[in-house]
Amino acid sequence: MSIVAGALFTAVCVGDLYVGWLAPRFGVPTPVTLRVPYGPMVIRERGDSSRITYEHTRIVVPRGAVLRESSDDHRTAFAFESLRRPPSLGHLLSTFTIHVFVCLMLTAYLRRFGQSRARLLRTQAGILMLVFGSLVLAKGLLLFTALPEFWVPMAALPLWVALVFDRRTAFLIEVAVAFVAASLLRFDLLLLCVLLVRGIAATLFFFNRRNPRQQMLMAGTLAGAAGAIGFIALTTLFQGRFDLAGDLMKGAGSYVLACLGGGLMAGVLARMLRDPAERLMGHVSREKLLDLTDLEQPLLKKMAAEAPGSWEHARAMANLAEASAAAIHADALLTRVGAYYHDLGKTVQPKYFIENLGHGERSPHEELEPDISADAIMTHVVMGAKILRDGKIPEPIVEFAYTHHGTQLVEYFWHKCREQGNPKGLGEDHFRYPGMKPQTKETAILMLVDSIEAASRTIMPPEQKKFEEMIQRVIFTKLSAGQLDESGLTIEDLRVMTSRMASTLVNMYHGRVKYPWQRESLAPSTATPLPSGVAAHARGRDASASKSPVPSVKSDSSVSASNRPTMPAAVQPSEPSAKDHDDLSGEK
């Protein structure tokens, strides 16, 4: 991928140098703007050809200007372009190598140190595509306008990355973007420095990600101011002086205004193209996620109507998963939405899952062979992803559907098959889910919560320590099966999640004081009034009966908690629920 991106960047950088009709000629209007990068030059003073000066300058010949041999700037620009056209093989390979190294460093960092979602291939491809688009925009501005090069709005990309991921990743993206953009003008040092200052400042000034539209404009404006200050300081350093008033008098050709305008333009561009940029990076906007939590959403209504038990399980999971994600600073809202939609595939055959069976209703698995039952259970992963994609649900949500079981074994039916002697000679792979292991923290959280929420219903009494023991057992089971290897979860994350989930479960299963009507319903019922004659006879009979001892009846309040029936604190590993409560008896 880095090689492909490097080739594309190189094509944008030097591709125009291979087009013959774009080459400049004296006495003919130039088809494109000619630019000589900023640097030291020997200048012959007018009126005194014997006196020369050494100074830093840049040359810009606007598109459409007629080249004249009498102009020193025109001759310099023509000589510079003649040396570049066409590029030598060494120049081409050097440019390609630099671009490939930039892409390699960028993608290597994202894979090793980036957020869990930044490690995904589709995310890295989206970022490189955005870099390519920004590069094409900058190339067009340089070729077809005479505006100063500082107008290029390269700071838009770091703003998008800071919104989707974090500032640390945005800093790295800005460094890569600045180098790639500076390569358009032979790594112009002043342009590179201004782009770095402006991009880093835009990331730093992007304070509130919950209100990005206004913040992007503010960050872009402040970044433009920082870039202008940096430009003035660097120019003074190189040239020894800077005429601010003279520069501002140039109007559209002012470099200070270009630094300011480039930052503001980046903010406007970041705001306008935010949605497509987020989609390219595999991100779902907060507004879209909130819209997907609406219970009137057709797919959620479909699940509530066709698989009500699975829907209630998903809702319970959502609360637990959201709390866990928030505890380790993952995307809590994305995790909640993923919990809502991850089991949508159960609407295809809801009766194959125990939570959708009515009281006393027989499971269809009683009449099926183990391998057929396993296929029916595993189908909900594939069908869930299909239904979500058909419903135009964003791919990060679809990912929860095909990763929440990973590549786990449907152990109940595998053991059942072995108990029956495995007449078909099937292997474990036939009973293994066809999905993939969780690739992000959010999808890994959902995998854990799917088992933990189901197992939590067996814990009586609902105490913190008992919940922690059960959660640790489930986590260890997933770890030993290698299901969390690619998720990016750390030991610290698992420790924090265990504590938070146990606390959440204790609060979810909190006790209540019985209402008076509940206590009355448990007390002995009042006798029906009898006629006076019958009543007198009954009183006589009761008086005689009272002579014999009758065992006393304890009231409800006298029953101690220790006498109440309890369930095991945690399910043993040999039982199906310890392995995965989601495929108990093929029912979940």
C-alpha positions in Angstrom: 0.0 0.0 0.0 2.8 2.4 0.8 4.4 1.7 -2.6 1.2 2.4 -4.4 0.7 5.6 -2.4 4.3 6.7 -3.1 3.8 6.1 -6.8 0.7 8.2 -6.8 2.4 11.0 -4.9 5.3 11.0 -7.3 3.0 11.1 -10.3 1.3 14.2 -8.9 4.7 15.8 -8.0 6.5 15.3 -11.4 3.8 14.2 -13.8 3.3 17.6 -15.4 7.0 17.7 -16.3 6.4 14.9 -18.9 3.7 16.9 -20.7 5.4 18.6 -23.6 2.8 21.3 -24.3 3.2 22.6 -20.7 6.9 23.5 -21.3 7.5 27.3 -21.3 8.7 29.1 -24.5 9.9 32.6 -25.0 7.5 34.9 -26.7 4.5 32.6 -25.9 2.1 32.8 -23.0 3.0 30.2 -20.3 0.3 27.5 -20.1 0.9 27.1 -16.3 2.4 29.2 -13.5 6.2 29.0 -13.3 7.6 28.9 -9.8 11.2 29.0 -8.7 11.4 27.8 -5.0 12.5 30.2 -2.2 16.3 30.1 -1.8 19.5 32.1 -2.0 20.2 33.6 -5.4 22.9 35.9 -6.9 21.1 39.0 -8.2 22.7 41.5 -10.7 21.6 45.0 -9.8 19.9 47.1 -12.4 21.9 49.9 -13.8 25.2 48.5 -12.6 25.9 45.1 -14.3 29.2 44.8 -12.5 27.6 44.8 -9.0 25.8 41.7 -7.7 24.1 40.9 -4.5 23.3 37.6 -2.6 19.8 37.3 -1.2 16.9 34.9 -0.6 14.1 35.3 -3.0 11.4 33.4 -5.0 10.2 33.9 -8.5 6.6 33.5 -9.7 5.6 33.9 -13.4 1.8 33.9 -13.6 0.0 31.6 -15.9 -0.6 33.4 -19.3 2.3 35.7 -19.0 4.4 36.1 -22.1 8.0 35.1 -21.4 10.6 37.8 -22.5 14.3 37.3 -22.7 14.8 40.8 -21.4 13.4 39.9 -18.0 15.8 38.4 -15.5 13.0 36.6 -13.6 11.7 35.2 -16.9 15.1 33.9 -17.9 15.6 32.4 -14.4 12.2 30.7 -14.5 12.8 29.4 -18.0 16.2 28.0 -17.1 14.8 26.3 -14.0 12.0 24.7 -15.9 14.4 23.6 -18.7 16.6 21.8 -16.2 13.6 19.9 -14.8 12.0 18.8 -18.1 11.9 15.9 -18.4 13.1 14.6 -15.0 16.1 12.3 -15.0 15.7 8.7 -13.9 17.7 9.5 -10.7 15.4 12.4 -9.9 12.3 10.3 -10.4 13.6 7.4 -8.3 14.7 9.8 -5.5 11.3 11.4 -5.4 9.6 8.1 -5.3 11.9 6.7 -2.6 11.2 9.8 -0.3 7.4 9.4 -0.8 7.5 5.7 -0.1 9.6 6.2 3.1 7.1 8.8 4.3 4.2 6.5 3.7 6.0 3.6 5.3 6.8 5.5 8.4 3.2 6.8 8.6 1.6 3.4 8.2 4.2 1.7 10.5 3.4 4.1 13.3 -0.4 3.7 12.9 0.0 -0.1 13.0 2.2 -0.2 16.1 1.2 2.9 18.2 -2.0 4.2 16.7 -5.5 3.8 18.2 -7.1 0.4 17.6 -9.2 1.7 14.7 -6.2 3.4 13.1 -4.5 0.0 12.8 -7.1 -1.1 10.3 -6.0 -1.4 6.7 -9.1 0.4 5.5 -8.4 3.4 7.8 -4.8 3.7 6.7 -5.9 3.5 3.0 -8.5 6.2 3.7 -5.8 8.5 5.3 -3.5 8.0 2.3 -6.3 8.8 -0.1 -7.0 12.0 1.8 -3.3 12.9 1.6 -3.4 12.3 -2.1 -6.5 14.5 -2.5 -4.8 17.3 -0.6 -1.7 16.9 -2.7 -3.8 17.2 -6.0 -5.5 20.3 -4.7 -2.2 21.9 -3.8 -0.7 21.0 -7.2 -3.7 22.6 -9.0 -3.3 25.8 -6.9 0.4 26.0 -7.7 0.0 25.3 -11.5 -3.1 27.3 -12.3 -3.0 30.3 -10.0 -0.4 32.9 -9.2 -1.3 32.9 -5.5 1.5 32.4 -3.0 2.2 28.8 -2.2 1.1 29.4 1.4 -2.5 29.3 0.4 -2.4 25.5 0.2 -4.9 24.3 2.9 -2.9 21.2 4.1 -4.0 21.7 7.7 -7.5 20.4 6.9 -6.2 16.8 7.1 -4.8 17.0 10.7 -8.1 18.5 11.8 -10.0 15.5 10.4 -7.5 13.1 12.1 -7.7 14.9 15.4 -11.5 14.7 15.3 -11.6 11.0 14.4 -8.6 9.7 16.4 -6.4 11.9 18.6 -4.0 14.8 18.5 -0.9 12.6 18.7 -1.9 10.8 15.5 -2.8 14.2 13.9 0.7 15.5 14.7 2.3 12.6 12.8 -0.1 13.1 9.9 0.8 16.8 9.7 4.5 16.0 9.5 3.9 13.6 6.6 1.6 16.0 4.8 4.0 18.9 5.1 6.9 16.9 3.6 4.8 15.6 0.8 3.4 19.1 0.0 6.8 20.7 0.2 8.1 18.2 -2.4 6.0 20.0 -5.0 8.5 22.9 -4.7 11.6 20.8 -4.3 11.2 20.8 -0.5 11.0 24.6 -0.1 12.3 25.1 3.5 10.1 28.1 4.2 7.0 26.4 2.9 7.8 23.3 4.9 8.2 25.2 8.1 5.1 27.3 7.7 3.0 24.1 6.9 4.4 22.4 10.0 3.6 25.4 12.3 0.2 25.8 10.8 -0.8 22.2 11.0 0.5 21.6 14.5 -1.2 24.8 15.7 -4.5 23.8 14.1 -4.4 20.5 16.0 -3.5 22.2 19.3 -6.3 24.8 18.9 -8.9 22.2 18.1 -10.2 22.1 21.7 -13.8 20.8 21.7 -14.4 17.8 19.5 -18.1 17.6 20.5 -18.8 20.8 18.5 -16.4 20.4 15.6 -18.0 22.6 13.0 -17.3 25.9 14.9 -14.1 24.6 16.4 -12.6 23.8 12.9 -13.1 27.4 11.8 -11.6 28.7 15.0 -8.7 26.3 14.9 -8.0 27.1 11.2 -8.0 30.9 11.8 -5.7 30.6 14.8 -3.4 28.3 12.9 -3.2 30.8 10.1 -2.1 33.5 12.6 0.5 31.1 13.9 1.7 30.4 10.4 2.0 34.1 9.6 4.0 34.8 12.7 6.3 31.9 11.9 6.7 33.2 8.3 7.7 36.6 9.5 10.2 35.2 12.0 11.8 32.9 9.5 12.0 35.5 6.7 13.7 37.9 9.1 16.1 35.1 10.1 17.0 34.4 6.5 16.9 37.9 5.0 17.8 40.0 8.1 14.6 42.2 7.7 10.9 42.0 6.8 8.8 44.8 5.4 5.3 44.0 6.8 3.6 47.1 5.4 5.2 46.5 1.9 4.1 42.8 2.0 0.5 43.7 2.9 0.3 46.3 0.1 0.7 43.4 -2.4 -2.9 42.4 -1.8 -3.5 38.9 -3.2 0.3 38.5 -3.6 0.9 39.1 0.1 2.7 36.2 1.8 1.4 37.1 5.3 -2.1 37.2 4.0 -1.5 33.9 2.3 -0.4 32.3 5.6 -3.5 33.6 7.3 -5.8 32.7 4.3 -4.3 29.2 4.0 -5.2 28.5 7.7 -8.7 29.9 7.3 -9.2 28.0 4.0 -8.1 24.8 5.8 -10.8 25.4 8.5 -13.5 26.0 5.9 -12.5 23.0 3.9 -12.3 20.8 7.0 -15.8 21.8 7.9 -17.3 21.4 4.4 -15.8 18.0 3.7 -15.9 16.6 7.2 -18.5 13.9 6.4 -16.8 12.3 3.4 -13.4 12.5 5.1 -14.7 10.7 8.1 -16.2 8.0 5.9 -12.9 7.5 4.1 -11.2 7.0 7.5 -13.8 4.5 8.6 -15.3 6.8 11.2 -19.0 7.3 12.0 -19.9 10.8 13.1 -21.5 11.4 16.5 -24.6 12.7 14.8 -25.0 9.5 12.8 -24.4 7.3 15.8 -27.0 9.2 17.8 -29.4 8.7 14.9 -28.7 5.0 14.9 -29.7 4.7 18.6 -33.2 5.9 17.8 -35.5 3.0 18.7 -37.7 3.9 15.8 -34.9 2.8 13.4 -36.5 0.2 11.1 -33.8 -2.5 11.8 -34.2 -2.1 15.5 -38.0 -2.3 15.2 -37.5 -5.4 13.1 -35.4 -7.0 15.8 -37.7 -6.0 18.6 -40.7 -7.6 16.8 -39.1 -10.8 15.4 -36.5 -11.6 18.1 -37.7 -9.9 21.3 -35.5 -11.9 23.6 -32.4 -11.2 21.6 -33.3 -7.5 21.5 -33.6 -7.3 25.3 -30.3 -9.0 25.6 -28.8 -6.5 23.2 -30.2 -3.6 25.2 -28.8 -4.9 28.5 -25.4 -5.4 26.8 -25.5 -1.8 25.5 -25.5 -0.4 29.0 -22.7 -2.7 30.2 -20.6 -2.2 27.0 -20.9 1.6 27.0 -19.8 1.8 30.7 -16.8 -0.5 30.0 -15.7 1.5 26.9 -16.0 4.8 28.7 -13.8 3.4 31.5 -10.8 2.8 29.2 -11.5 5.9 27.0 -12.6 3.9 24.0 -15.6 5.1 21.8 -18.5 4.5 24.2 -21.2 5.6 21.8 -19.9 3.5 19.0 -19.8 0.5 21.4 -23.4 1.1 22.4 -24.6 1.3 18.8 -22.6 -1.9 18.0 -24.4 -3.7 20.9 -27.8 -2.7 19.5 -27.1 -4.1 16.0 -24.6 -6.9 16.5 -27.3 -9.7 16.8 -29.6 -8.6 14.0 -28.9 -11.9 12.2 -31.0 -13.7 14.8 -34.1 -12.3 13.2 -33.6 -14.8 10.3 -34.3 -17.9 12.6 -35.1 -16.5 16.0 -36.4 -19.8 17.4 -33.0 -21.3 17.2 -31.9 -19.1 20.1 -33.2 -19.8 23.6 -34.0 -16.2 24.6 -36.6 -16.1 21.8 -38.5 -19.3 23.0 -41.7 -19.0 25.0 -42.2 -20.7 28.3 -42.4 -24.4 27.8 -41.6 -24.1 24.0 -39.4 -26.8 22.7 -36.1 -26.0 21.1 -35.8 -27.0 17.4 -32.2 -28.2 18.2 -33.7 -31.3 19.9 -34.5 -32.7 16.6 -31.3 -31.7 14.7 -27.9 -33.2 14.3 -25.1 -31.3 16.1 -23.5 -30.0 12.9 -26.8 -28.8 11.5 -27.5 -27.0 14.8 -24.1 -25.4 14.8 -24.6 -24.2 11.2 -27.9 -22.7 12.2 -26.3 -20.9 15.1 -23.3 -19.6 13.2 -25.5 -18.3 10.3 -26.6 -15.3 12.4 -23.1 -13.8 12.1 -23.1 -13.9 8.3 -26.7 -12.9 7.9 -26.3 -10.1 10.4 -23.5 -8.5 8.4 -25.6 -8.9 5.2 -28.7 -7.3 6.7 -26.7 -4.4 8.1 -25.0 -3.8 4.8 -28.2 -4.0 2.9 -29.7 -1.5 5.3 -26.8 1.0 4.6 -25.4 0.8 8.1 -21.8 2.1 8.3 -19.1 -0.5 8.1 -17.7 0.2 11.6 -21.1 -1.0 12.9 -21.2 -4.0 10.6 -17.8 -5.0 12.1 -19.5 -5.7 15.4 -21.7 -8.3 13.7 -18.9 -10.5 12.3 -16.4 -10.1 15.1 -18.5 -10.5 18.3 -17.9 -14.3 18.3 -14.5 -14.1 16.6 -13.3 -17.5 15.6 -14.6 -19.3 18.7 -15.8 -22.9 18.8 -19.5 -23.6 19.3 -18.4 -26.0 22.1 -21.8 -27.3 23.1 -22.5 -28.9 19.7 -18.9 -29.9 19.2 -19.0 -31.9 22.5 -22.4 -33.2 21.6 -21.0 -34.4 18.3 -18.1 -36.2 20.0 -20.5 -37.8 22.5 -22.4 -39.3 19.6 -19.2 -40.7 18.2 -18.8 -38.1 15.5 -20.3 -40.3 12.8 -19.5 -37.9 10.0 -15.8 -37.5 11.0 -16.1 -33.8 11.4 -13.3 -31.6 12.8 -13.3 -28.6 15.1 -13.2 -26.2 12.1 -16.7 -27.3 11.1 -18.0 -26.0 14.5 -16.0 -22.7 14.5 -17.5 -19.3 13.8 -16.8 -17.9 10.3 -16.0 -14.4 11.5 -12.8 -12.7 12.4 -11.1 -11.8 15.7 -11.9 -8.4 17.1 -9.7 -5.8 15.5 -10.6 -2.8 17.8 -11.1 -2.3 21.5 -14.7 -1.5 20.9 -15.5 -4.9 19.2 -13.4 -6.8 21.8 -15.4 -5.2 24.6 -18.6 -6.3 22.9 -17.3 -9.9 22.6 -16.6 -9.9 26.4 -19.9 -8.3 27.3 -21.9 -10.7 25.2 -20.7 -13.6 27.4 -20.6 -11.6 30.7 -24.1 -10.2 30.5 -25.5 -13.7 29.9 -23.4 -15.3 32.7 -24.3 -12.5 35.1 -27.9 -13.8 35.3 -26.6 -16.9 37.1 -24.9 -14.9 39.9 -26.9 -15.0 43.2 -26.6 -13.0 45.4 -25.4 -10.2 43.1 -22.2 -9.2 44.9 -19.2 -7.3 43.6 -16.7 -10.1 44.4 -18.8 -12.8 42.7 -19.3 -10.7 39.6 -15.5 -10.0 39.4 -14.7 -13.7 39.7 -17.1 -14.5 36.8 -15.8 -11.6 34.7 -12.2 -12.7 35.2 -13.1 -16.3 34.3 -14.7 -15.1 31.0 -11.8 -12.8 30.2 -9.3 -15.6 30.8 -11.3 -17.9 28.6 -11.1 -15.4 25.7 -7.4 -14.7 26.3 -6.5 -18.4 26.3 -8.4 -18.9 23.0 -6.4 -16.0 21.4 -9.6 -14.1 20.6 -8.2 -10.8 22.0 -4.8 -10.9 20.4 -5.5 -8.3 17.7 -7.9 -6.1 19.7 -5.3 -3.7 21.2 -6.7 -4.2 24.7 -4.0 -4.0 27.4 -3.8 -5.7 30.8 -4.6 -2.4 32.4 -7.7 -2.1 30.2 -8.9 -5.5 31.3 -8.3 -4.7 34.9 -10.2 -1.4 34.7 -13.0 -3.0 32.7 -13.4 -5.8 35.2 -13.9 -3.4 38.1 -16.3 -1.2 36.1 -18.4 -4.0 34.8 -18.7 -5.6 38.2 -19.9 -2.3 39.7 -22.3 -1.8 36.8 -23.7 -5.3 37.3 -24.2 -4.7 41.0 -26.1 -1.6 40.3 -28.2 -3.3 37.6 -29.2 -6.1 39.9 -29.8 -3.9 43.0 -32.3 -5.0 45.6 -35.6 -3.3 46.5 -37.8 -3.3 49.6 -41.1 -5.2 49.1 -44.2 -3.2 48.8 -47.1 -3.7 51.3 -49.2 -5.5 48.7 -46.3 -8.0 48.1 -46.1 -8.8 51.8 -49.8 -9.2 52.1 -49.9 -11.6 49.1 -47.5 -13.9 51.0 -49.5 -13.8 54.3 -52.2 -16.4 55.1 -55.5 -15.5 53.4 -58.4 -14.3 55.5 -61.2 -16.9 56.1 -64.5 -16.4 54.4 -67.3 -15.2 56.9 -69.7 -18.0 57.9 -73.4 -17.9 59.0 -73.9 -17.4 62.7 -74.9 -21.1 63.4 -72.1 -22.5 61.4 -69.7 -20.1 63.0 -70.6 -21.1 66.5 -70.1 -24.8 65.6 -66.8 -23.9 64.1 -65.7 -22.1 67.2 -66.5 -25.1 69.3 -64.6 -27.4 66.9 -61.6 -25.1 66.9 -61.6 -24.9 70.7 -61.3 -28.7 70.9 -58.7 -28.8 68.3 -56.6 -26.3 70.1 -55.9 -28.8 72.8 -53.6 -30.7 70.4 -50.3 -29.1 69.5 -50.0 -27.4 66.0 -46.7 -26.4 64.5 -46.4 -22.7 64.2 -46.0 -21.0 60.7 -43.2 -18.6 60.3 -43.9 -15.3 58.6 -42.0 -14.2 55.4 -39.9 -11.9 57.5 -38.5 -14.7 59.6 -36.9 -16.5 56.6 -33.2 -15.7 56.6 -31.3 -14.9 53.5 -29.2 -18.0 54.1 -32.2 -20.2 53.6 -33.0 -18.7 50.2 -32.1 -20.8 47.1 -28.8 -19.6 45.5 -27.1 -20.2 42.2 -23.4 -20.9 41.7 -21.2 -17.9 41.9 -19.5 -18.7 38.7 -19.8 -21.3 36.1 -17.1 -23.9 35.9 -14.9 -24.0 32.8 -16.1 -27.4 31.9 -19.7 -26.1 31.6 -20.8 -24.4 28.3 -21.5 -21.1 30.0 -17.9 -20.6 31.0 -16.7 -21.0 27.5 -19.2 -18.8 25.8 -22.7 -18.0 27.1 -23.6 -17.0 23.5 -23.7 -20.5 22.2 -25.2 -22.4 25.1 -27.0 -25.4 23.7 -27.0 -23.5 20.4 -29.6 -21.3 22.0 -27.9 -18.0 22.2 
